[in-house]
Amino acid sequence: MNSSSIPRNSDMSVEGVSASLTKHLIYSSSKNLPNATTRDWFQAAAHVVRDRLVERWMATMQRYYEHDSKRIYYLSLEFLVGRTLSNAMLNLGLDAQLKTALYELGQQYEKVAEIESDAALGNGGLGRLAACFLDSMATLDLPCYGYGIRYEYGMFRQSIENGEQVEHPDNWLRYGNPWEFPRPELLYPVKFYGRVVEYRHEDGSLHHHWVETDDVMAMAYDTPVPGFGGKTVNNMRLWSAKSSRDFDLRYFNQGNYIQAVADKNDSENLSKVLYPDDSTEVGRELRLKQQYFFVSASLQDMLFRYKKHADGWAMLPEKIAVQLNDTHPSIAVAELMRLLVDVHKLSWDEAWGLTTQIFSYTNHTLMPEALETWPVAFFERLLPRHLQIIFEINYRFMQQVMHQFPGDGELLRRLSLIDETNGRRVRMSHLAIVGSHTVNGVAALHTELMKRTIFADFERITPGKIVNMTNGVTPRRWLNQANPGLAALIGTRIGNGWITDLDQLKELRKLADEDDFQTQFRAVKHENKVRLAQLIRSQLCIEVNPASLFDIQIKRIHEYKRQLLNVLHVITLYNRIRAGADGMPRTVIIAGKAAPGYAMAKCIIRLINDVADIVNNDQRVGNQLKLVFIPNYDVSNAERIVPAADLSEQISTAGTEASGTGNMKLALNGALTIGTLDGANVEMREEVGSDNFFLFGLTTEGVEELSRQGYDPMRYYHASAELKQALDMISGGYFCSDEPARYQPIVDALLHQGDKYFLLADYEAYVACQDTVSALYQDQKEWTRRAILNVAGMGKFSSDRTIKEYAERIWHVEPVTD
């Protein structure tokens, strides 16, 4: 079938959409109009959009095959795609027709869309970046597959009970997923355990056979990913674990029904949850199994697709570009070698030459402890053949380094894929670097620090291999969809070309001082704040003032992101109000999840809620200050919070954040940023102008120098009366009189255990900067001018620009447009 013979269901008129809605109510849900529920209407609306997606999806795939184009394969353990209905209909240009058709049939689009669950396929910035990249690749007509895992429950759904984070299963597939297409014909075996048998071929060459393995089947589920305009619809292929056998009949016949299905359940646990708890050996093993599971299935699928149209292997790098999104998929280097050498019988040198031309690797961290490593013993038991391959890669790599830098044993030790100093562990980042042709950081500062710190030795032996690709966000999701009021206002003044060319926002600089545009800009922001205030009231029973400064910090809860510094400032403001000071009314909103095994992060969440309970109920404070923790931060909640932000908190310790994309989303929606010179903040400040960015705190060099001198947090504690008062209140049980010592671990970490992330060193500069924020917010005209200039300066931070750079500099892939 060629693209011209694909059947069409492309009536985009209101009448056509209305007829499709009625048809799907009957034939997809077996309901008529009087007894259809809101969920039935959602299913019908989803199928209407899906019908129009599918024909373009099939045409896109056919176009790629006809061009025999090189494809990008993006391997990521997370794809935080959020809801699909709104995004898909906007990208297809179907939003007005669908909303009108639903209205004429007696339905409210907002209520219908709210039924959809967020896809629980990710947790934080890593997964959201991957989703933005898929959107951009489709919008730019780049042939791409996103490969990941179809998590049945995702990470967890967060609730706050008695101030504490409580994790619940996120059963997002409870009512089915109308956007996915099961592919039961696409099943690949993924092997674990067993042993390796060596044998000699008749030509004398040594070969290996991995035998007596426990096999799990990987089954594909495909989801269409539309680009803006709907011309190109790419594929996200997720793998679900299926048992190689249903149950053991022997146990069943003995009456042991539980044991009969135990093997099936164990196999299928692989794709149940995202990031199983790694505080136990079982959890750690499951995490490694997950990584190998999706990597092996994906590579088998790529090679199968390649072999359908190719005779030999020489052209493999001309047809396949594989991007490793962080270290999670880095086992792909060893797996591709296994497939090429053991299964397809290539020589080692030929296979290695192909492998290193195919892979590129994105690093997302600067913290050595966050660079993934696995005990050699784990590999020996779980993936014995891969351990042999990693040892061989390492041996050959060490030989090269030794020849390049003879006599430097310390260099060899630091570069080795095996860390011999910490119980013999496989360094997965080193495997990814050695097996890739290009390694990239995700912000200019991050990349320079990679070269200077964690990967300095690799930069020394292969200069130029590490490059920068500053992250971006998709304007389709994070402005056009999340903030329709601002998107419409911008469109009336500069047109809608910015949706696919974010640089056009520069035209707003001409309007920053215009009274009429400022008034309209403020009105849109106020509407968004009213909407968020209503959500907070309905969900949390907290009244917040939309006229107050909305001070927003939304991100994963982690010590280096310094939500605790934000809380210290809230306590300081609270103490000032109690002492009689008048200040600019402020609503501080925090959201984010803590990893289930991360005790300190969970303790910080509880502190936030305990402080909020005191502050929000103190009659002396009134509406001058509110602290709100919004539970279960996900894409849909972000879409509600981001457009309402006045101030964006990007306050990580300098030198710890790789990039940060939340900062980009918030600034794109008209928030001013308070932040350190960390991650992408550096480049954002350059783009929006230093006068339009609230800068405070130590630089990376300042942190390093303070560490060399011997950082003493107690000095800062005694030097600042306000800091001392805040910490004494926390340690003395002011916010938890029922359990006064509850937060002693937090205070000890700051005062007696080194204050690893320099909160106390940055406290006074942060509070002083926040005073500047409050003063400026009282001048609404000037604040609005700077907010407009922030929006106008965000052109660089489109994921479209990022993806164009990847395509040109790393993947060498061209758009396929006809």
MIVEXTI-538608 format. One record per residue (C-alpha): x, y, z. Coordinates in steps of 0.5 Angstrom, whole numbers, always signed. Each point is the difference from the previous one (the first is absolute). Example, Ala and Ser with C-alpha at 12.3 -4.5 7.8 and 13.67 -1.06 7.14 Angstrom:
2
+25_-9_+16
+2_+7_-2
% end
This chain:
818
+0_+0_+0
+3_+7_-2
-2_+6_+4
-5_+2_-6
-4_-6_+2
-1_+1_+7
-8_+1_+1
-2_+7_+3
-4_+2_+6
+2_+7_+0
-6_+4_+0
+2_+6_+4
-7_+4_+0
-4_+1_+6
-5_-5_-3
+5_-5_-2
+2_+0_+7
-7_+0_+3
-1_-6_-4
+6_-4_+2
-2_+1_+7
-6_-3_+0
+2_-5_-4
+5_-2_+5
-4_+1_+6
-4_-6_-3
+5_-4_-3
+6_+1_+4
-4_+0_+7
-7_-3_-2
-3_+6_+3
-6_+5_-3
+0_+8_+2
-5_-1_+6
+4_-5_+4
+7_+2_-2
+5_+2_+6
+5_+5_+0
+5_-6_-1
-3_-2_-6
+0_+7_-3
+7_+0_+1
+1_-7_-3
-4_+2_-6
+4_+7_+0
+7_-4_+0
-2_-5_-5
-2_+6_-5
+7_+3_+1
+3_-6_+0
-3_-2_-7
+3_+6_-3
+6_-1_+3
+1_-7_-3
-1_+1_-7
+6_+6_+1
+4_-5_+4
-1_-6_-5
+2_+5_-6
+6_+3_+4
+3_-7_+1
-1_-2_-7
+3_+6_-2
+6_-2_+4
+1_-7_-3
-1_+3_-7
+6_+5_+1
+4_-5_+4
+2_+5_+5
+4_+0_+5
-3_-1_+7
+1_+3_+7
-2_-5_+6
+0_+4_+6
+1_-5_+6
-3_+3_+7
-3_-4_+6
-5_+6_+1
-5_+4_-5
-4_+4_+4
-5_+2_-5
-6_+2_+4
-7_+0_-3
+0_-1_-8
-7_+3_-2
+1_+7_+1
+7_+0_-3
-2_-5_-6
-6_+4_-2
+4_+7_+0
+6_-3_-4
-5_-2_-5
-4_+6_+0
-6_-3_+2
-1_+3_+7
-6_+5_-2
-4_-5_-4
+0_-5_+6
-2_+5_+5
-5_+3_-4
-3_-7_-2
+0_-2_+7
-3_+6_+2
-6_-1_-5
-1_-7_+3
-1_+3_+7
+7_-2_+3
+6_+5_+3
+6_-1_-3
+4_+1_+6
-4_-5_+4
+1_-5_-5
+8_+1_-1
+1_+0_+8
-2_-7_+0
+6_-2_-4
+6_-3_+5
+7_+2_-1
+4_-5_-3
+4_-3_+6
+6_-1_-4
+5_+5_+3
+2_+4_+7
+4_+6_-2
+4_+5_-5
+3_-6_-3
-7_-3_-2
-3_+6_-2
+6_+2_-4
+0_-6_-4
-8_+1_-1
+2_+7_-3
+5_-3_-4
-5_-4_-3
-4_+5_-2
+5_+4_-3
+3_-5_-4
-7_-1_-3
-1_+7_-1
+6_+0_-4
-1_-6_-4
+5_-4_+3
+0_-7_-1
+0_-3_+7
-2_-5_+5
-1_+1_+8
+2_-7_+3
-2_-1_+8
-4_-4_+4
-8_+0_+1
+0_+0_+8
-7_-2_+2
+1_+4_+7
+5_+5_-2
+4_+3_+6
-6_+1_+5
-6_+5_+1
+2_+5_+6
-4_+2_+6
+1_+4_+6
-3_-3_+6
+2_+3_+7
+5_+4_-4
+4_-6_-2
+1_-3_-7
-4_-6_-1
+1_-4_-7
-6_-4_-3
+0_-4_-6
-1_+5_-7
-5_-5_-3
-1_+4_-6
-2_-5_-5
-6_-2_+4
-4_+2_-5
+4_-2_-6
+4_+5_-4
-3_+2_-7
+6_+3_-3
+4_-7_+0
+0_-5_-5
+2_-7_+3
+5_-4_-5
+0_-7_+2
+3_-2_-6
+6_+4_+2
+3_-5_+6
+8_+0_+1
+3_-5_+5
+4_+3_+6
+5_-4_+3
+2_+0_+8
+5_-4_+4
+2_-7_-3
+8_-1_-2
+4_+1_-6
+3_-6_-4
+6_+1_-4
+1_-4_-7
+5_+1_-6
-3_+1_-7
+3_-5_-5
+5_+6_-2
+3_+0_+7
-4_+7_+2
-3_+0_+7
-7_+1_+1
-5_+0_+6
-7_-3_+1
-4_+3_+6
-4_-6_+3
-5_-3_+5
-3_+7_+1
-6_+3_+3
-4_+3_-6
-5_+6_+0
-4_+2_-6
+0_+7_-2
-7_+2_-3
+0_+7_-4
-5_+5_+1
+0_+6_-5
-3_+7_+1
+0_+5_-5
+4_+7_+1
-3_+6_-4
+4_+6_-2
-3_+7_-1
-4_+0_-6
-1_-8_+0
+4_-1_-6
+5_-5_+3
-2_-4_+6
+5_-4_+3
+0_-7_+4
+2_-1_+8
+0_-7_+1
+0_-3_+7
+2_-7_+2
-5_-4_+5
+3_-6_+3
-4_-6_-1
+2_-7_+3
+3_-5_-5
-5_-5_+3
-7_+1_+3
+1_-5_+6
+3_-6_+3
-6_-5_-1
+4_-5_+5
-1_+5_+5
-7_+1_-2
-2_-7_+0
+3_-1_+7
-5_+5_+2
+5_+6_+1
-3_+5_-4
+4_+6_+3
+7_-4_-2
-3_-2_-7
+0_+8_-2
+6_+2_+4
+5_+0_-6
-5_+3_-4
-1_+6_+5
+8_+0_+1
+1_+1_-7
-5_+6_-1
+2_+4_+6
+5_+2_-5
-4_+6_-2
-5_+1_+6
+3_+6_+3
+5_+5_-2
+7_+1_+5
-1_-6_+4
+2_+2_+7
+8_-1_+0
+1_-1_+7
-1_-7_+0
+4_-5_-4
-6_-3_-3
-2_+7_-2
+7_+2_-3
+0_-7_-4
-7_+2_-3
+2_+7_-2
+6_-3_-4
-5_-6_-3
-4_+6_-2
+5_+4_-4
+3_-6_-3
-7_-3_-2
-2_+7_-4
+7_+1_-3
+0_-8_-3
-7_+1_-3
+1_+6_-3
+7_-2_-3
-3_-6_-3
-6_+4_-3
+5_+5_-3
+4_-6_-3
-6_-4_-2
-2_+7_-4
+7_+1_-3
+0_-7_-3
-6_+0_-3
+3_+5_-5
+7_-1_+0
+5_-6_-2
+6_+1_+4
+2_+4_+6
+5_+5_-3
-6_+6_+0
-3_-1_+7
+3_+7_+2
-3_+3_-6
-7_-3_+2
+0_+1_+8
+2_+5_+5
-1_-2_+7
-1_+5_+6
+1_-2_+7
-4_+4_+4
+5_+0_+7
+3_-6_+2
-6_-4_+1
+0_-3_-7
+8_-1_+0
+0_-7_+0
-2_+0_-7
+7_+1_-2
+2_-7_+2
-7_-3_-2
+1_+3_-7
+7_-4_+0
-3_-6_+2
-5_+0_-5
+5_+2_-6
+5_-5_+3
-4_-6_+3
-6_+0_-4
+2_+3_-7
+7_-3_+0
+4_+7_-2
+7_+0_+3
+2_+4_+6
+3_+6_-4
-5_+0_-5
-6_+1_+5
+4_+5_+5
+1_+4_-6
-8_+0_-2
-1_+1_+8
+4_+6_+1
-3_+3_-6
-7_-1_+2
-1_+2_+7
+0_+7_+3
-1_+2_+7
-3_+5_+4
+3_+1_+7
-5_+4_+5
+4_+0_+7
+6_+3_+3
+0_-3_+6
+4_-7_+0
-4_-3_+5
-6_+0_-5
+4_-3_-6
-3_-7_+0
+5_-6_+2
-2_-7_+1
+4_-6_+4
+4_-4_-4
-4_-6_+4
-7_+2_-3
+3_+0_-7
+3_-7_+1
-7_-3_+2
-5_+4_-4
+4_+2_-6
+6_-5_-1
+1_+1_-7
+0_+8_+0
+5_+0_+6
+5_-4_-4
-1_+5_-6
+1_+6_+5
+6_-3_+2
+3_-1_-7
-2_+7_-2
+3_+3_+6
+7_-4_-1
+0_+2_-7
-1_+7_+2
+5_+0_+6
+5_-2_-6
-1_+6_-4
+0_+5_+6
+7_-4_+2
+3_+1_-6
-3_+7_-1
+3_+2_+8
+5_-5_+2
+2_-1_+7
-7_+4_+3
-3_-6_+4
-4_+5_+4
-3_+3_-7
-2_-8_-2
-3_-1_+7
-4_+6_-1
-2_-1_-7
-2_-8_+1
-7_-2_-1
+1_-4_+6
+1_+4_+7
+5_-5_+4
-1_+5_+6
-7_-1_+2
-1_-7_+0
+1_-1_-8
-6_+3_-3
-1_+1_-8
+0_+8_-1
-6_+1_-5
+2_+7_-2
+7_-2_-2
-4_-6_-4
-4_+5_-4
+6_+5_-1
+4_-5_-3
-5_-3_-4
-3_+6_-3
+3_+5_-5
-3_+6_+3
-1_+2_+7
-4_+6_+2
-2_+4_+6
-7_+4_+0
+3_+7_+2
+6_+4_-2
+2_+0_+8
-2_-7_+1
+5_-2_-6
+6_+4_+2
-1_-3_+7
+0_-7_-3
+6_+1_-4
+3_+3_+6
-2_-4_+6
-4_-7_-1
+3_-2_-7
+6_+4_+0
+4_-6_-2
-4_-1_-6
+1_+7_-2
+7_-1_+0
+1_-6_-4
-6_+1_-5
+0_+8_+0
-6_+2_-4
-5_-6_+2
-4_+4_+5
-4_+5_-3
-6_+4_+2
-7_+0_-1
-4_+5_+4
-7_-3_+2
-6_+3_-3
-8_-1_+1
-5_-1_-5
-4_+7_-1
-6_-4_-2
-1_-3_+7
+3_+5_+4
-4_+6_-3
-5_-1_-5
-3_-6_+4
+2_+2_+7
-2_+7_+0
-5_+2_-6
-1_+7_+3
+7_+2_-1
+0_-4_-7
-6_+4_-3
+3_+6_+3
+7_-1_-3
-4_-2_-7
-4_+6_+0
+7_+5_+0
+5_-4_-4
-4_-6_-3
+1_-8_+1
+6_-1_-3
+4_-1_+7
-4_-6_+1
+6_-3_-5
+5_+5_+0
+0_+2_+8
+6_+6_-2
-6_+4_-3
-2_+1_+7
+6_+6_+0
-6_+4_-3
-3_+1_+6
+6_+4_+3
-3_+6_-4
-6_-1_+4
+3_+0_+7
-2_+7_+1
-6_+1_-3
-6_+1_+5
-5_-4_-4
+4_-6_-1
+2_+0_+8
-7_+1_+2
-2_-6_-4
+6_-4_+2
-2_+1_+7
-7_-2_-1
+2_-6_-3
+5_-2_+6
-6_+2_+5
-5_-5_-3
+5_-5_+0
+2_+1_+8
-8_+0_+1
+0_-6_-3
+5_-3_+4
-3_+3_+6
-6_-4_-1
+3_-6_-1
+4_+1_+7
-6_+2_+3
-4_-6_-2
+5_-6_+1
+4_+3_+6
-5_+5_+3
+5_+5_+1
-2_+7_-2
+5_+4_-4
+0_+7_-3
+1_+0_-8
+3_+8_+1
+5_-3_+4
+7_-2_-3
+0_-7_-2
+7_-3_+2
+0_-7_-3
+5_-5_+1
-2_-7_-4
+5_-5_-1
+2_-7_+3
+2_+1_+7
+7_-1_+1
+5_+3_+5
+4_+3_-6
-6_+4_-2
+0_+3_+6
-8_+0_+2
+3_+1_+7
+3_+7_-2
-7_+2_-2
-3_-2_+7
+5_+4_+4
-2_+6_-4
-7_-2_+1
+1_+0_+8
+4_+6_-1
-6_+4_-3
-4_-3_+5
+4_+2_+6
+0_+7_-3
-7_+1_+0
-1_-3_+7
+5_+6_+2
-5_+5_-3
+3_+1_-7
-4_+1_-6
+2_-3_-7
-2_-2_-7
-6_-5_+1
+4_-7_-3
-3_-7_-1
+6_-5_+0
-2_-6_-4
+4_-6_+0
-1_-7_-4
+4_-6_-1
+1_-7_+2
+5_-4_+4
+3_-6_-2
-3_-5_+5
+6_-2_+3
+3_+7_+1
-1_+1_+7
+3_+7_+0
-5_+2_-6
-6_-2_+4
+2_+3_+6
+0_+7_-4
-7_-1_-3
-2_-1_+7
+3_+6_+3
-3_+4_-6
-7_-3_+2
+1_+2_+8
+3_+7_-2
-6_+1_-4
-5_-2_+5
+3_+5_+5
+1_+5_-5
-7_+0_-3
-4_-1_+6
+3_+6_+4
-5_+6_+0
+6_+5_+1
+2_-2_-7
-6_+0_-4
+1_+1_-7
+7_+2_+0
+3_-6_+0
-3_-7_-2
+4_-7_-2
-3_-5_-4
+3_-7_-2
-4_-3_-6
+0_-7_+0
+1_-5_-5
+4_+4_-5
+0_-2_-7
-1_+3_-7
-7_+2_+1
+1_+3_+6
+6_+4_-3
-5_+2_-5
-4_+4_+5
+6_+2_+4
+5_+3_-5
-5_+5_-3
-2_+3_+7
+8_+1_+2
+2_+7_+2
+7_-2_+2
+4_-6_-2
+4_-4_+6
+7_-3_-4
+4_+0_+7
+4_-6_-1
+7_+0_+3
+5_+3_-6
+3_-6_-4
-5_-5_+2
-6_+1_-5
+2_-3_-7
-5_+5_-3
-7_+0_+2
-6_+1_-4
-5_+2_+5
+3_+7_+0
-1_+1_-8
-8_-2_+1
-1_+5_+5
+4_+6_-3
-4_-2_-7
-6_+1_+4
+2_+7_+3
+3_-2_+6
+7_+4_+3
+5_-5_+2
+4_+1_+7
+6_-5_-1
+7_-2_+1
+5_+0_-6
-2_-7_-1
-2_-5_-6
-3_+4_-5
-2_+6_+4
+7_+3_-2
-2_+0_-8
-7_+2_+2
+2_+6_+4
+4_+2_-6
-6_-1_-5
-5_+4_+4
+5_+5_+3
+4_+0_+7
-5_+6_+2
-6_-5_-1
+3_-5_+4
+1_-1_+8
+6_-2_+1
+3_-2_+7
+5_-5_+3
+7_-4_-1
+2_-1_-7
+3_-7_-1
+7_+3_+1
-2_+3_+6
-3_-7_+3
+7_-3_-2
+4_+5_+3
-4_+0_+7
+1_-8_+0
+7_+1_-1
+0_+5_+6
-4_-4_+4
-7_+1_+0
-3_+2_+7
-7_+0_+0
+0_+2_+8
+3_+7_-2
-6_+2_-4
-5_-3_+5
+3_+5_+5
+1_+6_-4
-7_+0_-2
-6_+1_+5
-5_-1_-5
+3_-7_-2
+1_-2_+7
-7_+2_+2
-3_-4_-6
+5_-6_+2
-1_+0_+7
-8_+0_-1
+1_-6_-5
+4_-4_+5
-4_+2_+6
-6_-3_-2
-4_+7_-2
-3_-3_-6
-1_-7_+3
-2_+1_+8
-3_-8_+0
+7_-2_-2
+6_+5_+1
+6_-4_-2
-4_-1_-7
+5_+4_-4
+6_-1_+4
+3_-4_-6
-1_+6_-4
+4_+5_+4
+5_-5_+2
+2_-1_-8
+0_+8_+0
+4_+2_+6
+4_-6_+2
+1_-5_-7
+3_+5_-4
-6_+4_-4
+1_-4_-6
-3_+5_-5
+2_+6_+4
-7_+3_+2
+2_+4_+6
+6_+3_-5
-5_+2_-5
-6_+2_+5
+1_+7_+1
+1_+2_-7
-6_-4_-2
-4_+4_+6
+3_+6_-3
-2_-1_-7
-7_-2_+2
-1_+7_+3
+2_+3_-6
-5_-5_-4
-6_+3_+5
+2_+7_-1
+0_-1_-7
-7_-3_+0
-3_+6_+3
+2_+3_-7
-5_-4_-4
+2_+4_-7
+7_-1_+1
-1_-7_+2
-5_-2_-6
+6_+4_-4
+5_-5_+2
-5_-6_+0
-1_+1_-8
+7_+1_-1
+1_-7_+3
-5_-3_-5
+3_+4_-5
+7_-3_+1
-2_-7_+0
+1_-2_-7
+7_-4_+1
-4_-5_+5
-4_-3_-5
+1_-7_+0
-1_+1_-8
+7_+3_+0
+3_-5_+4
-2_-6_-4
+2_+4_-6
+7_+0_+3
+0_-7_+2
-2_-2_-8
+5_+4_-3
+6_-1_+5
-1_-7_+3
-5_-4_-4
+1_+2_-7
-7_-1_-1
-4_+4_-6
-8_+2_+1
-4_-4_-5
-6_+4_-2
-3_-3_-7
% end
